Amino acid sequence: MPVIYEKRTYSVTVGQMSEVVRLYGSQGYPALEAGGFAKKLVGYFISDTGELHQLVHLWKFDSDDDRRAHWKRLFEDADFMAFAKQIRPLIKTQANQLLVAAPWGPHP
């Protein structure tokens, strides 16, 4: 099974990005690091052109089983779920996309 990348795109309610950034910085990312979840994270990004008010994150997993186990463990983590409860009202939509690397070029 090839490495799987998961791109998660959250559309943030207009005017709420600063609060999303604050919550991720003070609670979300620290919970990811403390629980050992950040090691699968490629990066977080905020849209600057095109469709605005989006928070995008990219994850790298060894397999689909690895991906499913990661999210199961994360959603059982009390600190992360306390953060999630606060951020969910600020999110309008979520889109997840699974990607596999092309057979050429660099890969993170």
Secondary structure as UniProt FT lines:
FT   STRAND          4..12
FT   TURN            14..15
FT   HELIX           17..23
FT   HELIX           24..28
FT   HELIX           29..34
FT   TURN            35..36
FT   HELIX           37..40
FT   STRAND          41..46
FT   STRAND          54..61
FT   HELIX           64..75
FT   HELIX           78..87
FT   HELIX           88..90
FT   STRAND          91..100
//
